[in-house]
């Protein structure tokens, strides 16, 4: 079982390397568990569910989209022996598609509304100031 505060007090991304000589092949498993935590106060904690998903990926040694990638040693060599997880495990695209026409129409509506409100405010200020 992993301790819930394995990297207590760290402010940078951390990594755990598990070295095993007795593997049947020459592949390396990269697991991006950067989203596997629960925020508790000012600390990130690994819950039992998070630990289970990490250990399951480790045990199965299968590719899991956006989470785990099994990489041949030759690929890593070709990549200059870069072992950054982000080089092998693709991050999930969570961006929201925006319809630019709808957005432009909303901006135009806001500009018209702002102009109308500005004219009303100017009229109220002029009335309060006794100007005509």
C-alpha positions in Angstrom: 0.0 0.0 0.0 1.2 3.5 -0.9 1.4 6.1 1.9 -1.2 8.9 1.3 1.4 11.6 1.7 4.4 9.9 0.0 5.8 13.3 -1.1 4.6 15.5 1.7 5.6 19.1 1.4 6.7 19.0 -2.2 5.6 21.8 -4.5 6.9 20.2 -7.7 5.9 17.2 -9.8 7.4 14.0 -8.5 8.1 10.6 -10.0 8.5 7.1 -8.7 10.8 4.8 -10.7 10.4 1.1 -10.2 13.4 -0.8 -11.5 13.0 -4.5 -12.2 15.6 -6.7 -13.9 13.5 -9.8 -14.2 11.0 -8.5 -16.7 10.3 -10.9 -19.6 10.6 -8.0 -22.1 12.5 -4.8 -22.7 9.6 -2.4 -22.2 9.0 0.4 -19.8 5.7 1.3 -18.3 4.9 5.0 -17.9 2.0 5.9 -15.6 0.7 9.5 -15.5 -1.0 9.5 -12.1 -0.9 13.3 -11.8 -4.7 13.4 -11.6 -4.9 10.7 -9.0 -5.4 12.6 -5.9 -8.0 14.3 -3.7 -7.5 17.8 -2.4 -7.8 18.0 1.4 -7.1 21.4 2.7 -3.7 22.5 1.3 -2.6 18.9 0.7 -3.2 16.4 -2.1 -3.9 12.9 -0.8 -3.9 9.5 -2.5 -7.2 7.7 -1.6 -7.5 3.9 -1.7 -9.2 4.2 -5.1 -6.3 6.2 -6.5 -3.8 3.7 -5.1 -5.8 0.9 -6.6 -6.0 2.4 -10.1 -2.2 3.1 -10.0 -1.3 -0.4 -8.8 -3.8 -2.0 -11.2 -2.1 -0.2 -14.2 1.3 -1.3 -12.8 0.3 -4.9 -12.4 -1.5 -5.3 -15.8 1.2 -3.4 -17.8 -1.3 -2.4 -20.4 -1.8 0.8 -22.3 -4.6 2.9 -20.8 -5.5 6.0 -22.7 -4.3 9.2 -21.0 -3.0 7.2 -18.0 -0.5 4.5 -18.9 1.7 3.6 -21.8 4.0 0.6 -22.4 7.1 1.8 -24.3 9.8 -0.2 -26.0 13.3 0.6 -24.9 14.3 1.4 -28.5 11.7 4.2 -28.6 13.1 5.7 -25.4 16.7 5.4 -26.9 15.5 7.2 -30.1 14.0 9.9 -27.8 17.4 10.6 -26.3 16.6 8.5 -23.2 14.1 11.1 -22.1 12.0 9.5 -19.4 9.5 12.3 -18.9 6.1 10.7 -18.5 4.6 13.5 -20.7 6.8 12.3 -23.6 4.9 9.0 -23.8 1.5 9.3 -22.1 -0.7 11.7 -24.0 -2.6 14.2 -21.9 -6.3 14.2 -22.3 -7.7 17.2 -24.2 -10.2 18.7 -21.9 -10.7 21.9 -23.8 -14.2 22.9 -24.8 -14.9 23.6 -28.4 -16.3 27.1 -29.0 -18.4 28.1 -31.9 -16.7 31.4 -33.0 -19.9 32.7 -34.7 -22.0 32.2 -31.6 -19.2 33.8 -29.5 -19.0 36.8 -31.9 -22.8 37.2 -31.8 -22.7 37.2 -28.0 -19.9 39.8 -27.9 -21.9 42.0 -30.3 -25.0 41.7 -28.1 -23.0 42.7 -25.0 -21.5 45.7 -26.8 -24.9 46.9 -27.8 -26.2 46.4 -24.3 -23.2 48.2 -22.8 -23.8 51.2 -25.1 -27.5 51.3 -24.2 -26.6 51.1 -20.4 -23.9 53.7 -20.8 -26.4 56.1 -22.5 -28.9 55.6 -19.7 -26.2 56.2 -17.0 -25.1 59.4 -18.8 -28.7 60.6 -18.9 -29.1 59.9 -15.1 -25.8 61.7 -14.2 -26.8 64.6 -16.4 -30.2 64.8 -14.7 -28.7 64.7 -11.3 -26.2 67.3 -12.2 -28.9 69.6 -13.5 -27.6 69.5 -17.0 -29.9 69.1 -19.9 
